[in-house]
Structure formats: C-alpha cells, structure tokens
Amino acid sequence: MSGWLPVAPCTPGTCVEPVRAAVAAPRAVLRLTSVAVLLLAGIAVVLTPLGRGRVPDAVVRRWCRWIVGAAGVRVRVTGAAAPGGGLLLVANHVSWLDIPLLAAVRPARMLAKSEIRRWPVAGALAARGGVLFIERDRLRALPDTVAVIARALRAGAAVAAFPEGSTWCGRARGSFRRAVFQAALDAGVPVQPVRIRYRAGERAAVSTAPAFVGADTLLASLWRVASARALTAEVEVCPAVPPGRHHDRRALAEAAGHHPHGHQGKAPSKSMCGL
C-alpha cells in the first residue's frame, strides 16, 4: 500500500444499480461499435509520423466528446480551462469515461499505473500519447515521480490526474491524495479542479451505471453504459487555484478537493465547485 494506491469501498454488487431504462441490444452494440471505430481512428493518428503531439487541441477535444457521445452519453461542460501553459487538472474518478471527458476540457498528459506500460500494444500506444507512468506500489519511487510530473508542468504541459487514487461509484467519493499536488507547488503552476457527475432519467438522478469500481470488468462496464438510456455526463471546470495561494500540498489538495454535496450524491442547486 502507498500514497498512490488507496482502496475505495465501492463494489459492483453494493454500489452499482442495474440499468432499468435500457436501450435495445442492437442499439447498444451499434454504440460500442462506434466507440471502437473512433478509438481505432485515434490510434491510427498516433501511429502516423504526425503523432498526437501535432494534432490541434481543438481536434483532440472534439474527438474525445465524440467517443463519449458514441457510447450514448450526453456531455454538458461548464467553465473552461486555461488554453495554454503548465496546468495540473484534477478530478474525481468514477468511470473510464472520465478520461475522454477530461481530455475534452483540455488535452493533457495523463497519469497511469506503471503496469500499463508493460501491456502489449496498449502500453506502447500510451507512452506514444504522452502518458506519465507511476509506480503505485513503491513508496520510495514517489519523489522521482513527483519530479517527472513537475518537469512536464514547467515545460508548459497540462497533466491530468485523479487524486482519489481509485474509482468511486459517484454517490460516494474519496479524498484527494496529496502527492501529485507537490508537483504543482514545485513547478509553480495553477491547479484546475474538475467535477464529474453522471445523471440519468427525467428526474436527473445521480446514476451509478457508468461507475467502474472494484472487481468490475471493463466489458461489463462498457455494456452497462452502452445499454443505458438518457445518461448525461456533467463536467464542471471550477476556478483554477493560482500558484502561491497555498504553500503546502495538504492545503492545496483540500482546496482542490472540496465537494459541497458531500457523500450523499444529492443534487445541489448550486455549482459543484466550492472553492
């Protein structure tokens, strides 16, 4: 166990509700096929000499919204991230959908567990796409990892992280781990909190269908999302925490992770941001 590797109590059996308002199976299959086609198109671009680094950010943002939309999920984004300069993007973590949703806010270098680097094909693609790998089970590797993140931020890159360190169901959430915020302090860059929430149905109740938690499999999660009806992803880009406002990582993590609707998942009438 390390500061990178907390464990969430959420499990598919206890937290994830079955999809009640489901679309027909052929439509769900069509959605998954569309997602696969878009992913393959993106991979093809990464593998060309052009590469992701030269694709305009506006194209990347649009492509990521298309992926989420192809899965049958509507996207509502409020607020905007700074278009350039070093920036640490931090968000709560519910689903695999969170990754393209964050990239739709601002394309960034994503933090990922080091095991992915060793995956056949996928590991090479992730590295080519600029992913920063962290060794979550080695506490002694933490300073080196923070230094790598800080160098990327100083170079003007955006880095995206899920500081909860684990996925939660969407009705409950974890606290932000502090380590990644040290990189923002060392680099002297702002921190941009992003709040992600999923809703479904006419009453816009918080939905756990997109959650990817515990022993859930990716295939089961993909099918749950593709077969759900009227899912909406709400993405709120909160005001950035400027460099210098907080002088230690604990205070910075607490400021970025403040969550006004607590752990009950009830919809507040006000913004999700409470900085």
ZIZI-V494199 format. One record per residue. N is the residue number from 1. PSI is psi in degrees with one decimal (NA if undefined). OMEGA is omega in whole degrees, 0 to 359 (* if undefined). Layout:
n->N psi->PSI omega->OMEGA
n->N psi->PSI omega->OMEGA
This chain:
n->1 psi->141.0 omega->179
n->2 psi->178.7 omega->179
n->3 psi->-17.5 omega->178
n->4 psi->-14.0 omega->197
n->5 psi->60.2 omega->174
n->6 psi->165.0 omega->180
n->7 psi->126.5 omega->178
n->8 psi->146.7 omega->179
n->9 psi->-8.1 omega->184
n->10 psi->136.2 omega->177
n->11 psi->157.9 omega->179
n->12 psi->-36.5 omega->184
n->13 psi->-33.3 omega->185
n->14 psi->-24.4 omega->188
n->15 psi->-30.3 omega->188
n->16 psi->115.9 omega->180
n->17 psi->145.5 omega->175
n->18 psi->150.1 omega->179
n->19 psi->116.3 omega->181
n->20 psi->-47.6 omega->180
n->21 psi->87.7 omega->186
n->22 psi->149.2 omega->174
n->23 psi->166.8 omega->179
n->24 psi->149.3 omega->183
n->25 psi->-43.0 omega->179
n->26 psi->-35.8 omega->179
n->27 psi->-38.9 omega->177
n->28 psi->-41.5 omega->178
n->29 psi->-40.5 omega->178
n->30 psi->-40.0 omega->179
n->31 psi->-46.0 omega->180
n->32 psi->-36.7 omega->177
n->33 psi->-40.7 omega->179
n->34 psi->-41.2 omega->178
n->35 psi->-44.4 omega->181
n->36 psi->-42.4 omega->180
n->37 psi->-44.0 omega->180
n->38 psi->-40.2 omega->178
n->39 psi->-43.6 omega->180
n->40 psi->-36.6 omega->177
n->41 psi->-41.6 omega->178
n->42 psi->-41.6 omega->178
n->43 psi->-39.8 omega->179
n->44 psi->-38.2 omega->178
n->45 psi->-43.5 omega->181
n->46 psi->-35.1 omega->184
n->47 psi->-11.3 omega->179
n->48 psi->162.5 omega->177
n->49 psi->-26.2 omega->179
n->50 psi->-50.2 omega->176
n->51 psi->164.4 omega->182
n->52 psi->-32.8 omega->185
n->53 psi->-19.5 omega->181
n->54 psi->-1.4 omega->177
n->55 psi->129.0 omega->181
n->56 psi->141.3 omega->180
n->57 psi->-35.0 omega->180
n->58 psi->-36.1 omega->178
n->59 psi->-42.8 omega->179
n->60 psi->-44.0 omega->180
n->61 psi->-43.6 omega->181
n->62 psi->-41.7 omega->179
n->63 psi->-41.6 omega->180
n->64 psi->-38.1 omega->177
n->65 psi->-34.9 omega->177
n->66 psi->-41.1 omega->180
n->67 psi->-47.8 omega->180
n->68 psi->-42.5 omega->179
n->69 psi->-36.8 omega->179
n->70 psi->-28.5 omega->177
n->71 psi->-1.0 omega->178
n->72 psi->15.5 omega->184
n->73 psi->125.4 omega->174
n->74 psi->148.6 omega->183
n->75 psi->128.8 omega->174
n->76 psi->114.4 omega->180
n->77 psi->128.9 omega->174
n->78 psi->143.0 omega->184
n->79 psi->173.8 omega->181
n->80 psi->147.1 omega->176
n->81 psi->158.5 omega->175
n->82 psi->133.2 omega->185
n->83 psi->-17.3 omega->182
n->84 psi->168.0 omega->179
n->85 psi->160.2 omega->179
n->86 psi->135.4 omega->184
n->87 psi->133.2 omega->174
n->88 psi->112.9 omega->177
n->89 psi->126.3 omega->180
n->90 psi->139.4 omega->183
n->91 psi->156.8 omega->169
n->92 psi->159.0 omega->189
n->93 psi->119.0 omega->181
n->94 psi->-42.6 omega->195
n->95 psi->164.1 omega->170
n->96 psi->-21.8 omega->176
n->97 psi->-23.8 omega->181
n->98 psi->-32.8 omega->185
n->99 psi->-53.8 omega->176
n->100 psi->-28.3 omega->179
n->101 psi->-41.0 omega->177
n->102 psi->-40.2 omega->179
n->103 psi->-25.5 omega->176
n->104 psi->-23.5 omega->175
n->105 psi->-52.3 omega->172
n->106 psi->123.5 omega->176
n->107 psi->134.4 omega->187
n->108 psi->164.4 omega->172
n->109 psi->120.6 omega->185
n->110 psi->142.8 omega->171
n->111 psi->136.7 omega->180
n->112 psi->154.3 omega->179
n->113 psi->146.2 omega->186
n->114 psi->-23.3 omega->179
n->115 psi->-32.2 omega->181
n->116 psi->-31.9 omega->180
n->117 psi->-27.2 omega->183
n->118 psi->-1.1 omega->179
n->119 psi->140.1 omega->176
n->120 psi->136.5 omega->177
n->121 psi->-59.9 omega->185
n->122 psi->-38.6 omega->180
n->123 psi->-43.2 omega->179
n->124 psi->-39.4 omega->179
n->125 psi->-41.1 omega->179
n->126 psi->-43.7 omega->179
n->127 psi->-40.5 omega->179
n->128 psi->-30.9 omega->180
n->129 psi->2.7 omega->175
n->130 psi->13.2 omega->180
n->131 psi->139.9 omega->175
n->132 psi->122.9 omega->186
n->133 psi->138.0 omega->180
n->134 psi->141.0 omega->176
n->135 psi->96.0 omega->190
n->136 psi->-22.9 omega->184
n->137 psi->9.1 omega->179
n->138 psi->100.4 omega->182
n->139 psi->-33.3 omega->182
n->140 psi->-17.4 omega->178
n->141 psi->-7.5 omega->185
n->142 psi->-49.5 omega->181
n->143 psi->-40.4 omega->179
n->144 psi->-39.0 omega->180
n->145 psi->-43.1 omega->178
n->146 psi->-39.7 omega->179
n->147 psi->-39.7 omega->178
n->148 psi->-44.1 omega->179
n->149 psi->-43.6 omega->180
n->150 psi->-39.0 omega->178
n->151 psi->-42.2 omega->179
n->152 psi->-40.5 omega->180
n->153 psi->-41.8 omega->179
n->154 psi->-30.1 omega->180
n->155 psi->-1.5 omega->177
n->156 psi->8.3 omega->181
n->157 psi->154.5 omega->167
n->158 psi->137.2 omega->177
n->159 psi->131.1 omega->182
n->160 psi->135.8 omega->182
n->161 psi->154.3 omega->173
n->162 psi->90.4 omega->190
n->163 psi->-9.2 omega->174
n->164 psi->-24.2 omega->176
n->165 psi->-2.2 omega->181
n->166 psi->157.0 omega->178
n->167 psi->146.1 omega->177
n->168 psi->166.7 omega->189
n->169 psi->-18.1 omega->182
n->170 psi->-23.5 omega->174
n->171 psi->-30.3 omega->171
n->172 psi->162.9 omega->179
n->173 psi->163.0 omega->179
n->174 psi->175.4 omega->177
n->175 psi->157.0 omega->179
n->176 psi->125.7 omega->173
n->177 psi->149.8 omega->193
n->178 psi->-21.1 omega->193
n->179 psi->-47.0 omega->185
n->180 psi->-25.8 omega->181
n->181 psi->-23.1 omega->175
n->182 psi->-34.6 omega->179
n->183 psi->-40.6 omega->178
n->184 psi->-39.1 omega->177
n->185 psi->-45.2 omega->182
n->186 psi->-35.6 omega->183
n->187 psi->-14.7 omega->181
n->188 psi->42.1 omega->181
n->189 psi->158.5 omega->178
n->190 psi->159.9 omega->175
n->191 psi->128.0 omega->182
n->192 psi->102.5 omega->177
n->193 psi->141.6 omega->177
n->194 psi->132.0 omega->179
n->195 psi->127.9 omega->180
n->196 psi->132.1 omega->179
n->197 psi->144.6 omega->181
n->198 psi->136.5 omega->181
n->199 psi->158.9 omega->179
n->200 psi->149.2 omega->174
n->201 psi->169.4 omega->183
n->202 psi->-31.4 omega->181
n->203 psi->-0.5 omega->177
n->204 psi->42.0 omega->177
n->205 psi->150.4 omega->176
n->206 psi->131.8 omega->183
n->207 psi->137.9 omega->174
n->208 psi->0.3 omega->182
n->209 psi->-39.4 omega->181
n->210 psi->-8.4 omega->185
n->211 psi->141.1 omega->179
n->212 psi->86.7 omega->192
n->213 psi->159.5 omega->172
n->214 psi->-131.9 omega->182
n->215 psi->12.9 omega->178
n->216 psi->146.1 omega->176
n->217 psi->153.9 omega->180
n->218 psi->-39.2 omega->180
n->219 psi->-43.3 omega->179
n->220 psi->-41.0 omega->180
n->221 psi->-42.7 omega->178
n->222 psi->-45.3 omega->182
n->223 psi->-38.5 omega->180
n->224 psi->-42.4 omega->180
n->225 psi->-47.3 omega->184
n->226 psi->-28.0 omega->182
n->227 psi->-8.4 omega->180
n->228 psi->150.5 omega->179
n->229 psi->137.4 omega->172
n->230 psi->42.0 omega->173
n->231 psi->140.5 omega->176
n->232 psi->132.9 omega->174
n->233 psi->119.6 omega->176
n->234 psi->121.8 omega->181
n->235 psi->114.3 omega->180
n->236 psi->117.7 omega->178
n->237 psi->110.7 omega->185
n->238 psi->164.9 omega->178
n->239 psi->137.7 omega->180
n->240 psi->143.7 omega->173
n->241 psi->111.8 omega->186
n->242 psi->154.5 omega->177
n->243 psi->141.5 omega->179
n->244 psi->-15.9 omega->180
n->245 psi->-37.1 omega->178
n->246 psi->138.1 omega->188
n->247 psi->2.8 omega->173
n->248 psi->155.6 omega->188
n->249 psi->-28.1 omega->178
n->250 psi->-49.1 omega->181
n->251 psi->-38.8 omega->180
n->252 psi->-42.5 omega->179
n->253 psi->-40.5 omega->180
n->254 psi->-39.5 omega->180
n->255 psi->-42.4 omega->182
n->256 psi->-27.9 omega->185
n->257 psi->3.0 omega->181
n->258 psi->133.7 omega->187
n->259 psi->100.6 omega->188
n->260 psi->-24.8 omega->182
n->261 psi->13.2 omega->168
n->262 psi->-140.7 omega->189
n->263 psi->10.1 omega->186
n->264 psi->-14.9 omega->179
n->265 psi->10.0 omega->178
n->266 psi->144.4 omega->184
n->267 psi->118.4 omega->175
n->268 psi->153.5 omega->179
n->269 psi->-15.4 omega->182
n->270 psi->-176.9 omega->179
n->271 psi->152.3 omega->173
n->272 psi->-19.4 omega->182
n->273 psi->137.4 omega->180
n->274 psi->42.3 omega->185
n->275 psi->NA omega->*
